[in-house]
Amino acid sequence: MYDVVFRSATVVIDGAVGTADVAVRDGRIERVAPSIGSPAAVEVPCEGLALLPGAVDLHVHLRDPGLTHKEDLASGTAAAVAAGVTTVLDMPNTRPPTVTAAALADKVETARRTAACDVRFFMALTRDNLDEVERAASIPGFAGVKVFLGSTTGDILLEGTAAIERALDRVPALFAFHAELESVLAAHRGDAGPEPDASSHHVLRPAEAVAEGARAVLALARPGRRLHLCHLSAAAEIELLAARAPGLTSEVSPHHLWLTCDDAPRLGNLIKVNPPVRTPADRDALRAALAAGTIDAVATDHAPHTIDEKALPYPAAPSGVPGLDTLVPAVLRLVQVGALSLPRAVSALCEAPARVASLPGKGRVAEGADADLALWDLAGTWTPSAATVRTRCRWTPFEGIPLASRPVGVWVAGRRVA
């Protein structure tokens, strides 16, 4: 007897949309077929619903340790699974930052005790911690190396490429880049005048910074290296991806796909984020590149701050927005409005990020894959609000914007969790 059988679900398999029964046993998908006659302990009728893989979010800041008034591993992963995200990769700019193998091991242990889904952890590269990175790379739960080419939340900026080249030569791992180039940011710090505000953020951190940062990362590309550009925000970056450098992948965040600098007067510091939301033309270029497959994945850059912190004057207000609640609904809304196909959405949310993160059991409805699954009403809608999001900070930049509905149900390793 199977543990669970999903009956007559809409599924996406090998880029094609069809209908199938999906049977689960011992935490894995055991069979996918047009009809499965065998009984199951739990039968889930799925007529009119889509059974999609749990999303894999390559880029979250769960703020644990040291900043847990904003989020922690328990609250962040609970928000994730409630929204159909079943694997997350956590970033290192916590307090203290994850720059030692011991710090990464502590995070892995906290996740083992408290997380509601699978969590992997990035470690930050600094000028002098390469030995620690090598030690951390052998720890189960190590996701890769994060490199900050520009100043942002935390103090782990790395300028120059010598330390990066040494690390790439010695550590065969995924290297993810925050690629706003610090020298360009420094050159533009006075561009908004003496009293900048959130509407000036894209002027102070211009598209030139991410374009030059992307060029610096492209120069590091070699066969065998795994390089990943985080949170693309500008049309200028898309043009550089046409080179198809070996081993280079990329992501875009939902706030860059939906919001622009025109929203800054309305949202104020709530849309202060690094890199900034930019012009409508940049947003449209990102959407087109995602639809074409030029951009591999969608990832949240989930970076929660409290409302009180965001209410500080612009120079003191932290950068970042929460996104786990709205990741899949924002992308599926693009499907609903005809900007993205369903197979392309599933690739960007599930298959591609699992491939980037080297997680072969994730991101697919396929025999042998992990039974991390979410059931969706693809015709439904949901308008996010502070009252309905689950993240600890209890706000969203998508307040009042219709998105696709939240999931009907979510399963992690075959167990219903939401």
N, C-alpha and C positions, 0 to 999 in steps of 0.2 A: 504493500500500500504506500502511495505517495503521501508526503506530509501536506502538500498543498497542490491543487490543480486550478489554474486560471483558465476559465472556459470562454472560448470564442472572443479572444482579445484582439484588438488591432495592434499589430506589432510592426517594427521596422527591423528587417533582417537583410544584411548585405545591401543596404541602400534601397530596398524595395519595401513598400507598404503592403501588408497582407493581413489575414486573419488566421489565428492559430490557438491551440491549447498549449499551455506551458506547465510542465510538471516539475515539482521541486521535491528533493529529498536530501536530508542532512546538510542543509545550507547551500546547496548548489542546484542549478537547473539541470535536471536529468534528461528531460525529453521535451522537444518542441515538434508538434505535428498538427496536421489539420484537425484531427480529432483523437483524443486519448480516452479509451474506454475504461481504463483501470480506475478503481475508486481512490479516494484520498481522504485523509482525516479532516481536511478543510477544503471545501469547494467554493471558489470565488467566481460568480457569474460576471462576465465582462462585456456583454453585448453593448455596443455603442461607446465603449471606453477603450483607451489606449494603454497598453502595458509597456512602459518604457524602462530602460535601465535606470537605476539610480544615478543621479548626476555626480560627476567627479569635479570638485572645485579645486583648481590648482593654486588658489591664492586667497588665503584667509588670514586675518589677524585676530586670534582668539584671546589675546591680552593676558594670557596665563603663563607665567606668574607676573605679579607686581602691579597689574593694572586691571584687576578683576572687578572693580566697580563698574567697568564698561562691559565686560564679557569674561567668561572663563570657559574652560573646556567643556564643562557640563552644560552650561546655558547655550553656548554657541552650537554645540553638536545637537542639542535638543531642537533648536531653531532650524538647523540644517535638515534633520530628518523629517520634521513637520512640513518642510517645503520640498521634499523629494530629492534632497542632496544626501548621498549616503557615504561619500568619501571626501575628506578635505585635507589639503596640504597647508600646514600652518607656518607662518613666517616668523623670523627670529627677532624682530624688534620689540621684544617684551622688556620687562625690567626685573632683573638684569637681562641684557640681550643674550641670545643663544650663540655664544662664541667659543664654548668649550664642549668637549664630549660629555662631561659630567652634567652640564646644563641640559643638553639634549636628552640624555638618559633620564633625567628627572622629569622632563615633559612626557616622555614615553610612558613612564610609570604612572604619572597623573592621569594620562589618557586611558591607560589600562583599567584604572579604578573608576573613572567617572564619565568617560565619553560614551555617547549614544550611537556612534558610528565609527568607521575606520578613520584614523587620523595619522598622517605622516608629517614629519617635521623638517623644515629647512634650517640650515645653520648658516650664519653670516660669515663671509670672508672678510678678514681684516689684514693689515699689513704683516702681522706677525703670528697668526694662529693656524698656519697650514698644518703643522703637526697635529693640532687638535682636530682639524677637519678630517685628516686621514684616520684618526682614531674613531671619530663619530661615524664615518662611512660604513663601519662594520656593525653598527648598532641596528637591529631590526626596528623599523620605524623611521629611519633616516630617509628623507625625501630628496635631498640634494643641497646645493650651495646657493645662497642668495647673495647677489653683488649689488651694492648701491652705488651707482655712478653719480648720483646727485643727492643733495641733502633733503631729507624728508623726516617723518616721525622717527625719533631715536637718533643716536649719535654713532652710526656705523658706516659713514661715508668712506669710500675707497677711491682715491684719485690715482690716475696712472694705471698702466696695464701690466707692469712687471710682475706684481704679485698675482694677478689673474692668470697670466701665462704660466707661471710656476704651478699654480693650483690645477689648471687644466691639464698640464703634463703629468701630474702626480695622482690626481683623483678622477677616476672614470665615472663621473656622476653627472646628473642634470645640473646645469648652472643657469639660474634664473636671474634676469637683470632688470633692476629699476634703472632705466637708461635715459634719464634726464641728465645731461652732462653739466657738471657743477660749474665749469668755467663759463658756460653760456648763461646759466642762471645768475652767476655773480655779475656778469656784464649788464644785466637788465634789471638789477634790484632797484634802481631809481626811476624806472620808466613810467611808473604810475603816479609820480608826484609825491608831495609830502604826506598826503592822507589817502592811501590806497584802501580799497574795500573789496568785498568779494567779487564785484563786477570787474575788478582790475586783475584778478588772479591769473587769467590766461595771458595777460600782458606781461606780468612779472615772470611767468614761467612759459615762455613762448614755444611755439612749434619748433623753432630752430633748435631748442635744447633737446627735444626727443629725437629729432632727425639726426643731429650730430651724435647723440648717444647711440642710436641704431647703427650709424656708420662705424662707430668704435667697436660695437659688438660684431658686426659683419666682418671686420678686419681680423677677428679672432677665430673665425670659422675655419675648420679643417675637417676632413673625413675622420670619423670616429669621435669627434667632440659633440656634446649635446648642449646646445645653447638655446635659451628661451627668452624672448622679449615679452616682458609683462605689460599689461594695461596700455596697449596702443591707443593713441588719442588723436592722431593728426593724419591728414591725407598725405603729408610729406613722408611719413613712415611707410605708408602703403606702397608708395612708388619704389622705395628701397627693397621691399620684399620681392619685387619682380625678379631680382637676381637669383632667388632660390638657392641661397648659400647652403652648403652641405650641413646637415644636422641642426639647422635653425628652425625653431617653431615659434609660434606667437599666440597671444591671447588678446581679447578685448573685453572690457567690463560693461555690464548693462547700462550703467549711468552714462558712459560715453556713446552708447548706441541710442539713447533716448533723450538725454538732456544736453543743453548747449549753454554758452555764455549768455544767451538771451534769457535764460531762466534765473540768472544770478540776482537780478533786482527783486524777484519774487522769493527766492529761497535763501538769499544771503549766505551766511557761513555754512548753512546746511549743505551747500553744494561746493564748499571749499574742499578740494581734493587734489592730490598730486599723483599724476599730472592732471591739469585742469580739464574740465569740459570746455570745448572750443566752439567753433562756429557751426552753424547748420551745414555748411559744405563739408566740414570735417566729419560730422556725424553721418552724413549721407555716404561719404567715401568709405567709412568704416562698415556701414551696413552692406554696401555693395561688395566690399572685399570679403566679408563674412559669408555672404550668399554664394560668392564665386569660389570659396574654399581657399582664398589667399591667406586669410587668417584661420588658424587651426581651431582655436578653442574660445569659449566664453568662460571667464572666471570673474568672481565678484570683486576681488580686492576688498572683501568685507573688513571694514576698519571702523568699528563702533566707537563713538565718543558720547558723553552725556549731553543732554540738551543744555545744561548749565555751562559746560565747557564750550559748546558751540555758540552760546550767547555772549561770550567774551568779545571785546573789540577785535576787529579783523586780524591785526598782527599777532594777537595772543591766542586766537581760536585755533584749535588743532585741525589739521587736514585729514579728511577721510570720511567715508559714508558707510553705513551698514548695507549689506546686500544679500545675505543668505536667504532671507524670507522671499525675496523677489527674483532670484536668479532664473529659475525655470519658468515662472509665470511671465517674466519680461521677454524671454526668448520665444516661448510659445505664443505670446501675443504677436510677435513678428510673423509667425506662421499664420495666425488668424487674419492679419491684415494683408497677407500676400507678399510680404517682403522676404520670406524665407520658406523653403520647403521643409516638410516634416523630417525627411531623412537628413537634410543638412543640419537641422536643429539638433537631432539626436547625435549626429557626429560631433558637433561642436560642444555639446553639453556632456557627452558620455564617452563615446568611442575615442575621439582624438585626445582628450585629457588623460584617459587611462593609458593610451599609447605613449604620450609625452612623459608620464610619470612611471612608465615601465610597470604597470599593474595589469598583467594579462588576464586576470580573472574578473576585472571590472569593466563596466561600460557597455555590455552587450547582452542581448537576449539570445543566448546560444547554449547549446548543450555543453556542460562542463564549466560554464561561467558561474560566478558567485550569484546567489539569488538575492541580489540587491535590486529591488524593483519598486516602481511607483506607478499607480493607476491614475489616469487623468481623463477628465471630461474635456476633450479638445474644443468643444463649442462653448464652454462656460467662461464666465469672466469674474474678476474679483478686483475691487478697487481698494488698494492698501490704505491703511490708516494706522495711527499710533495705537489704537485699541486692538488691532488684529495682528500686528507683527509680533514675533516671539523673541527676537533678540533682546537682551537685557537693557539696551539703551532706549528701547521703546519709541523709536521714530524711524521714518524712512523718507528719502528724497522723492519717492514715488507716491507720496500722499496725494490722493485724489486723481491719480492717473489710472484709467482702466487697463488692467493686465489680464492675462489668462487666469483661469481659476486655480485655486490651490488643489493639491492632490486628493483624490478620493481615499487612497490608502497608500501606505509605504511599508515595505518589508526590507529588513536587513538580515542577510544570511537566512532567508526563508521565514523569519519571525516578524509578525506585524508589529510595527513600532509606532505608527501614527495613522 
